[in-house]
Structure formats: structure tokens, C-alpha cells
């Protein structure tokens, strides 16, 4: 049995910049109590709410607020953050490359929010036209990954497991942590869920293992939190 002291719990969550009830999503983050929290679509209002709620629970925090509402990112951590690099996207926004002092040693994490699947206002057109754009993004981000350090890529990929990004990562030795539970994104209207997809992912390189990976049916974002327990092989 793996000791909790030798594991790192990671949560990734697109909180939705115009979330109708931020308090419920803050509760979801609090109850998960992960060691490291990666967030997407963070605004200044979200930053203020997160600091007010988690100043004690997460003493290590970095916020990067984008020029547009949906592009901000943040990390909250119980573990020391030894390095952070902001990487510009060739097509959309940016990513964070983080180095975290995990219980089993240093790890590096790419916190990503890749190009949404929308093209000229159409989600249908975007489903077919945007995959190459996300591939360009992950290729650009990957150039900043430091060799020889266990690596995690996590966040809102905006495409399903069969997409171009996870294929690129698989070619570089990373595997997606298969999740249990509901889909990570869902479209709800009139109190009914009309569409749901797995577009938020955590991918680990060969030095790491996912001991548990599940999606929380919690919060009021259109995304759901993904929580993965990670150990070193």
C-alpha cells in the first residue's frame, strides 16, 4: 500500500470565468483538499475569492491573469513552488510551467488551457478546424519542458482523449490518467444536461504513476474538478 506521505494529490479545474455561483466551486476545491490545485479561467475577482478562502490552506500561490476573462490561470499549493515560467501560446493565451517539491522529489507541471474548439462563433466548425491549433500549442509548450525531471501535463485540453494533444504527449512518453466518475465538461440548459465530454486531463510521464483518478460531481462551473493521486514509480 502506498503511503499518503509519498503521494501528491493534484486537482485541475476550469472554474469558469463567469461562474454563476463561485462559492459552490470554492467549496469543491476546499473539500478535495489536494496538495496542488491548478486552475483555469481565473479572473481578478476569482483571485480575490481564492486568496480570501485559501490563504491558510494553500500558502504557496501564483496568479496569472490574462487580458481576456477566460485566459487567466493559477496554482495553489501546500508544497513549495521552486520555479514558475509563463509560456506564451502561438494561437491563444499561455501556459504555466511549474516546479513543485513533491513528497517524492521534484516534479514539473505544465498547467494548460488550450485553444477552445470554436471557429468564427461555431462550435461545430471549431470541432473540425481547431485540433491543429492545439497541437501547435502543446508543441510550443513542450520545448520548455526540462529534461530529466518527472513531468505532469494537466488542465483544460479542450479536446477528448482521442485528440491530437494526448497523441503528441503519448509520443513523448506521457499517459493520460483514466478517470472514474462523470465527464469533466457538461452543457446544461433548462436543468437538463444536453452534452458532456472528457476534455480536462492529467497526463504523467513514465517516472510517475496515477494511483487514483476521479472526477468530482461538484461546483457550478461548466467543468468539473479532476483529482489524481500521483506517486513515483
C-alpha positions in Angstrom: 0.0 0.0 0.0 1.3 3.5 -0.9 1.8 5.8 2.0 0.0 9.1 1.7 3.2 10.8 2.7 4.8 9.5 -0.5 1.9 10.7 -2.8 1.0 14.0 -4.4 -2.7 14.8 -4.9 -3.3 17.1 -7.9 -6.6 18.9 -8.7 -7.2 20.6 -12.1 -10.3 22.7 -12.5 -11.6 25.2 -15.0 -13.6 27.4 -12.7 -15.4 29.3 -15.5 -14.7 33.0 -15.5 -18.4 33.9 -15.3 -19.4 31.1 -12.9 -22.9 31.8 -11.6 -22.1 30.6 -8.1 -18.4 30.8 -7.2 -19.0 29.8 -3.6 -20.0 26.3 -4.6 -16.8 25.9 -6.7 -14.7 27.2 -3.9 -16.4 24.6 -1.6 -15.5 21.9 -4.2 -11.8 22.9 -4.1 -11.8 23.0 -0.3 -13.4 19.6 0.2 -11.0 17.9 -2.3 -8.1 19.2 -0.2 -5.5 18.4 -2.9 -1.8 19.2 -2.4 -1.6 21.2 -5.6 -4.5 22.9 -7.3 -4.3 24.0 -11.0 -7.0 26.5 -12.1 -8.0 27.9 -15.5 -10.2 30.9 -16.4 -9.1 32.8 -13.3 -10.0 36.5 -13.2 -9.2 39.2 -10.6 -12.5 38.5 -8.9 -11.6 34.8 -8.7 -8.1 35.7 -7.4 -9.6 37.8 -4.5 -12.1 35.0 -3.6 -9.4 32.3 -3.7 -7.0 34.3 -1.5 -9.7 35.0 1.0 -10.8 31.4 1.2 -7.4 29.6 0.9 -4.8 31.8 2.5 -4.1 29.2 5.2 -4.9 26.0 3.3 -2.6 26.9 0.4 0.3 29.1 1.5 2.0 29.0 -1.9 0.0 30.7 -4.7 0.7 32.2 -8.1 -1.9 34.0 -10.2 -1.5 34.9 -13.8 -4.5 37.0 -15.0 -5.0 37.2 -18.8 -6.0 40.1 -20.9 -9.3 38.3 -21.6 -11.6 36.7 -19.0 -11.2 33.1 -20.0 -7.4 33.1 -20.2 -6.3 33.6 -16.5 -4.5 30.7 -14.7 -3.4 30.0 -11.1 -1.7 27.4 -8.9 -2.5 26.9 -5.2 -0.1 24.6 -3.4 0.6 23.2 0.0 4.1 22.2 -1.3 6.8 24.8 -2.1 6.9 26.0 -5.7 10.6 26.2 -6.6 10.1 27.7 -10.1 7.5 29.1 -12.4 7.6 30.1 -16.1 4.9 31.7 -18.2 4.9 30.4 -21.8 3.1 32.3 -24.5 0.8 30.4 -26.8 1.3 30.8 -30.6 -2.5 30.8 -31.0 -4.5 31.5 -27.8 -3.2 32.5 -24.4 -0.4 31.0 -22.3 0.7 28.1 -20.0 2.5 27.8 -16.7 5.5 25.6 -16.2 5.9 24.9 -12.5 8.4 23.0 -10.5 7.0 21.6 -7.2 8.7 20.0 -4.3 6.6 16.8 -4.1 7.0 14.3 -1.2 8.9 12.0 -3.5 11.1 14.7 -5.1 10.9 17.5 -7.6 8.3 17.4 -10.4 7.5 19.8 -13.2 3.9 20.6 -14.2 2.5 22.2 -17.3 -0.8 23.9 -16.4 -2.5 24.4 -19.7 -5.7 25.9 -21.1 -5.6 25.1 -24.8 -7.5 26.8 -27.6 -11.3 26.3 -27.3 -13.0 24.3 -30.1 -14.8 27.3 -31.6 -14.3 28.9 -35.0 -16.0 32.1 -36.1 -18.6 31.6 -33.4 -19.4 28.0 -34.4 -18.6 25.0 -32.1 -19.5 22.6 -34.9 -16.9 24.2 -37.3 -14.4 24.5 -34.5 -14.6 20.8 -33.6 -13.1 20.1 -37.0 -10.8 23.1 -37.6 -9.1 23.7 -34.2 -7.3 20.5 -33.4 -4.1 21.6 -35.4 -4.1 24.8 -33.3 -4.0 22.9 -30.0 -1.3 20.7 -31.5 0.8 23.8 -32.2 0.3 25.0 -28.7 1.4 21.8 -27.0 4.4 21.6 -29.3 5.4 25.1 -28.3 5.0 24.4 -24.6 6.9 21.2 -24.8 10.0 23.0 -25.9 10.2 24.5 -22.4 10.0 21.2 -20.5 13.2 20.4 -18.6 14.6 17.0 -19.3 15.3 14.6 -16.5 12.5 15.8 -14.3 9.3 13.8 -13.7 6.6 15.6 -15.7 2.9 16.2 -15.5 0.8 18.0 -18.1 -2.7 18.9 -16.7 -5.5 21.3 -17.4 -8.3 22.1 -19.9 -7.2 20.5 -23.1 -10.4 21.4 -24.9 -10.4 18.0 -26.7 -11.2 14.4 -25.8 -8.7 11.6 -25.0 -8.5 10.7 -28.7 -7.4 14.1 -29.7 -4.1 15.5 -31.1 -2.7 16.8 -27.8 -2.7 13.5 -25.9 -1.4 11.7 -29.0 1.6 14.2 -29.0 2.1 13.6 -25.3 1.9 9.8 -25.7 4.6 10.0 -28.4 6.8 11.7 -25.7 6.2 9.1 -23.1 3.2 10.5 -21.2 0.0 8.6 -20.5 -3.4 10.1 -19.5 -4.7 9.2 -16.1 -8.0 7.4 -16.8 -10.7 8.9 -14.6 -13.7 7.5 -12.8 -16.9 9.4 -12.4 -18.8 11.8 -14.6 -17.5 13.6 -17.7 -15.3 16.6 -17.0 -17.3 19.1 -19.0 -21.1 19.4 -19.5 -23.6 21.7 -21.1 -26.7 22.3 -19.0 -29.8 24.2 -20.1 -33.2 24.2 -18.5 -32.0 22.0 -15.7 -31.0 19.2 -18.2 -27.6 18.0 -19.3 -27.5 18.1 -23.1 -23.9 17.3 -23.8 -20.9 16.0 -21.8 -17.3 15.3 -22.8 -14.0 14.5 -21.2 -11.8 17.5 -22.1 -9.9 18.1 -18.9 -6.9 15.7 -18.4 -3.9 14.8 -16.3 -1.0 13.1 -18.2 2.1 11.7 -16.5 5.5 10.6 -17.8 7.0 7.2 -17.2 8.5 8.1 -13.9 5.1 8.6 -12.3 2.0 6.6 -11.7 -1.6 7.6 -11.1 -2.9 5.6 -8.1 -6.3 7.1 -8.3 -8.0 9.5 -10.7 -11.6 10.7 -10.5 -13.9 13.5 -11.5 -15.9 15.3 -8.8 -19.5 16.0 -9.5 -19.2 19.3 -7.6 -19.1 23.0 -8.2 -21.1 25.2 -10.6 -18.6 25.6 -13.4 -19.4 24.0 -16.8 -16.3 22.0 -16.0 -15.9 19.5 -13.1 -12.7 19.1 -10.9 -10.4 16.3 -11.8 -8.4 14.8 -8.8 -5.4 12.5 -9.3 -3.2 10.8 -6.7 0.4 10.5 -8.0 3.3 8.5 -6.8 6.8 7.9 -8.2 7.4 4.5 -9.8 
